């Protein structure tokens, strides 16, 4: 009896001890996982200084030279191959801005155009590529290259390169197309086995892009021949960034990879664990930006990450309140600042070295596209409010806003801002620069063409106004006639009713009041019809009386 009782006590003690150990381990694991869910900062990761950026073309036009013939190019999404989305300018652009031209439409514009020479190249979401005059906004040509697209083109040396999500209706595969910048005529085209929404990267005669089946391609820019391929662990939707001979990208497996540009050999790969209590990775849709020896990009787990470009070591990560589809921008403000938007509606400014938040701007709604830094202004678009704003790069204070926009806000040439609305493109500049541009156009063939188009628009507006006025007059006359007819019909109906009831009715005739007894009604059925017709009896002729 005593032995069995002692054995039970020992077994119970062991069971309680095992439960305690399991509880302790679970608690420790929860602490680790929850700690992993938070912000991280590793100050020992190298942070490299960069030379100060050079400004763009001067803000004043050179006398005797076409102001648009300034050799300026914005050749790829993000402006630079490192995708920093920062444009240094010689003089600050400040409102009030005036609109000098616009290209309107109804098709969604998710990504901004690129600029080479005197043309902008805009790819709409329906797969149509537009060649637009930078000077006047005139559409020089347009080509329908596919059925669906969601990227910016790339341009260089008279050629424009485009990636497509769907090359045809119902075709779940894309293609890469190279067209002539002057005419839009196809130079070459290569089909892809999967869809692609990667804004292509052009460097040293090669084109780099990713696709939804996880393949990264290096193609010869001259004819589209594939030089090498790399298979990632998930879909590659964002664009690739290039710095110091290395290509960087994130994928939908939650991994960030660095490849050697020359042959596609993997140099390092690192993952994340910021989603679902650290048990899985989020998706990298954002295009990375590379600066200060770091790679910066956001994730659908709500974090913005910074990795060492040398070995992929995590430098810092910071949690936002929503998905981060926004591709970051990096400027040298205050020794390096990273800007990114989140689905929580906030625009964040992070210290590029430590990840500390320098300021936030609550815009309401959702920020999906990446911000763009032009000089000391940060431009962003709000998807929910279909608007665009500009804030001070150092302070986050609102400087300007407009009710146009959706995804990626704009590009610039240093003197003008090319604003991307929901489905239209607008050229904005300062009033002083607008006067200079008009003066430069005066007397030129382009200026005369602009004048003719303006005159045509004025005539069209006048014609539309005249037609509206005529339409209003015709409508008033029709309404008056309808009222008279309705009144006449009411009077006739009243008289017919009085006749049917044999009641005397009165009316005015020749200025006198005349009253009559109604003639009796005669009703009959029409031959071949069941309809009954009633008419007043005709008075008898004198000969019949």
Long-range contacts (C-beta under 8 A, 24 or more apart in sequence): 32-278, 33-277, 33-278, 33-279, 34-277, 36-273, 36-274, 36-278, 37-274, 37-277, 37-278, 37-319, 38-319, 39-316, 39-317, 39-318, 39-319, 39-355, 40-314, 40-316, 40-317, 40-355, 41-315, 41-316, 41-354, 41-355, 41-356, 42-313, 42-314, 42-315, 42-316, 43-353, 43-354, 45-294, 45-306, 45-308, 45-313, 45-314, 45-315, 45-316, 46-293, 46-308, 46-310, 47-292, 47-293, 47-294, 47-315, 47-336, 47-352, 47-353, 48-292, 48-293, 49-292, 50-291, 50-292, 50-332, 52-332, 53-86, 53-88, 53-332, 54-88, 55-88, 55-89, 55-90, 55-414, 56-87, 56-88, 56-89, 56-90, 56-413, 56-414, 57-90, 57-413, 57-414, 57-415, 58-90, 59-89, 59-90, 59-91, 59-414, 59-415, 59-433, 60-436, 61-436, 61-440, 66-440, 67-415, 67-436, 67-437, 67-440, 68-118, 68-134, 68-135, 69-118, 70-413, 72-115, 72-413, 72-414, 73-115, 73-116, 73-117, 73-155, 73-156, 74-114, 74-115, 74-116, 74-411, 74-412, 74-413, 75-114, 75-115, 75-116, 75-154, 75-155, 75-156, 75-202, 76-114, 76-152, 76-154, 76-199, 76-200, 76-201, 76-202, 76-239, 77-111, 77-112, 77-114, 77-151, 77-152, 77-154, 77-199, 77-239, 77-287, 78-199, 78-239, 78-241, 78-287, 78-289, 78-327, 78-370, 79-411, 81-201, 81-203, 81-241, 81-242, 81-243, 82-241, 82-242, 82-243, 82-289, 82-290, 82-291, 83-239, 83-241, 83-287, 83-288, 83-289, 83-290, 83-327, 84-289, 84-290, 84-291, 84-329, 84-330, 84-331, 85-289, 85-327, 85-328, 85-329, 85-330, 85-370, 85-371, 85-372, 85-373, 86-329, 86-330, 86-331, 86-332, 86-373, 87-372, 87-373, 87-374, 87-375, 87-411, 87-412, 87-414, 88-375, 89-374, 89-375, 89-412, 89-414, 90-414, 91-375, 92-375, 92-376, 92-377, 93-374, 93-375, 93-377, 93-412, 93-415, 93-417, 93-430, 94-399, 94-430, 95-390, 95-399, 95-400, 95-430, 96-430, 96-431, 97-400, 97-417, 97-428, 97-429, 97-430, 98-428, 98-429, 98-430, 98-431, 98-434, 99-426, 99-427, 99-428, 100-137, 100-416, 100-427, 100-428, 100-429, 100-434, 100-437, 101-136, 101-137, 101-426, 101-427, 102-137, 102-424, 102-425, 102-426, 102-427, 103-130, 103-132, 103-137, 103-139, 103-424, 103-425, 104-423, 104-424, 105-423, 105-424, 106-423, 107-423, 108-406, 108-422, 108-423, 109-406, 109-407, 109-420, 109-421, 109-422, 109-423, 109-424, 109-425, 110-150, 110-369, 110-406, 110-407, 110-408, 111-150, 111-151, 111-152, 111-199, 111-407, 111-408, 111-420, 112-152, 112-372, 112-408, 112-409, 112-410, 112-411, 112-418, 112-420, 113-152, 113-153, 113-411, 113-418, 113-420, 113-425, 114-152, 114-153, 114-154, 114-155, 114-160, 114-411, 115-155, 115-411, 115-413, 115-418, 116-155, 116-156, 116-160, 116-181, 117-181, 119-181, 120-418, 120-425, 121-153, 121-155, 121-160, 121-181, 122-425, 123-149, 123-151, 123-152, 123-153, 123-162, 124-149, 125-149, 125-150, 127-164, 127-165, 127-166, 127-167, 129-153, 129-160, 129-162, 129-179, 129-184, 131-160, 131-181, 131-184, 132-425, 133-446, 134-413, 135-437, 135-441, 135-446, 136-441, 136-446, 136-449, 136-450, 136-453, 137-425, 137-427, 138-449, 138-453, 141-183, 141-184, 142-184, 143-179, 143-184, 143-186, 145-177, 145-179, 146-174, 146-175, 146-177, 147-171, 149-197, 150-197, 151-196, 151-197, 151-198, 151-199, 151-200, 151-239, 152-199, 152-408, 153-199, 153-200, 154-199, 154-200, 154-201, 154-202, 154-207, 155-181, 155-202, 156-202, 156-221, 158-182, 159-187, 159-221, 161-200, 161-202, 161-207, 161-221, 162-200, 163-196, 163-197, 163-198, 163-199, 163-200, 163-209, 164-195, 164-196, 165-195, 165-196, 165-197, 166-195, 167-191, 174-211, 176-200, 176-207, 176-209, 176-217, 176-219, 176-224, 178-221, 178-224, 188-223, 188-224, 189-224, 190-219, 190-224, 190-226, 192-217, 197-237, 198-236, 198-237, 198-238, 198-239, 198-240, 199-239, 199-287, 200-239, 201-239, 201-240, 201-241, 201-242, 201-247, 203-242, 203-261, 208-240, 208-242, 208-247, 208-261, 209-239, 209-240, 210-235, 210-236, 210-237, 210-238, 210-239, 210-240, 210-249, 210-251, 211-235, 211-236, 212-236, 212-237, 214-251, 214-252, 214-253, 216-240, 216-247, 216-249, 216-259, 216-264, 218-261, 218-264, 228-263, 228-264, 229-264, 230-257, 230-259, 230-264, 230-266, 232-257, 234-283, 237-285, 238-284, 238-285, 238-286, 238-287, 238-288, 238-297, 238-327, 239-287, 239-327, 240-287, 241-287, 241-288, 241-289, 241-290, 241-295, 242-290, 243-290, 243-291, 243-309, 244-309, 246-309, 248-288, 248-290, 248-295, 248-309, 249-284, 249-288, 250-284, 250-285, 250-286, 250-288, 250-297, 250-299, 251-283, 251-284, 252-283, 252-284, 252-285, 253-281, 254-280, 254-281, 254-282, 254-283, 254-284, 254-299, 254-301, 255-281, 255-284, 256-284, 256-288, 256-295, 256-297, 256-305, 256-307, 256-312, 258-295, 258-309, 258-312, 268-311, 268-312, 269-312, 270-307, 270-312, 270-313, 270-314, 272-299, 272-301, 272-303, 272-305, 272-317, 274-299, 274-301, 274-302, 274-303, 274-317, 274-319, 275-299, 275-300, 275-301, 285-325, 286-324, 286-325, 286-326, 286-327, 286-328, 286-340, 286-370, 287-327, 287-370, 288-327, 288-328, 289-327, 289-328, 289-329, 289-330, 289-338, 291-330, 291-336, 291-352, 292-330, 292-336, 292-352, 292-353, 294-352, 296-328, 296-330, 296-338, 296-340, 296-352, 297-327, 297-328, 298-324, 298-325, 298-326, 298-327, 298-328, 298-340, 298-342, 299-324, 300-324, 300-325, 302-342, 304-328, 304-338, 304-340, 304-348, 304-350, 304-355, 306-338, 306-352, 306-355, 315-355, 316-354, 316-355, 317-355, 318-348, 318-350, 318-355, 318-357, 320-344, 320-346, 320-348, 321-346, 322-366, 325-368, 325-369, 326-367, 326-368, 326-369, 326-370, 326-371, 327-369, 327-370, 328-370, 328-371, 329-370, 329-371, 329-372, 329-373, 329-378, 330-373, 331-373, 331-378, 331-393, 333-376, 333-393, 333-394, 334-358, 334-394, 337-393, 337-394, 339-371, 339-373, 339-378, 339-380, 339-393, 340-370, 340-371, 341-367, 341-368, 341-369, 341-370, 341-371, 341-380, 342-367, 343-367, 343-368, 345-382, 345-384, 347-371, 347-378, 347-380, 347-391, 347-396, 349-378, 349-393, 349-396, 358-396, 359-395, 359-396, 360-396, 361-389, 361-391, 361-396, 361-398, 363-389, 368-406, 368-407, 369-406, 369-407, 369-408, 369-409, 370-408, 371-409, 372-408, 372-409, 372-410, 372-411, 372-412, 374-410, 374-412, 374-414, 374-417, 379-409, 379-410, 379-417, 380-409, 381-405, 381-406, 381-407, 381-408, 381-409, 381-420, 383-407, 386-422, 388-419, 499-536, 500-534
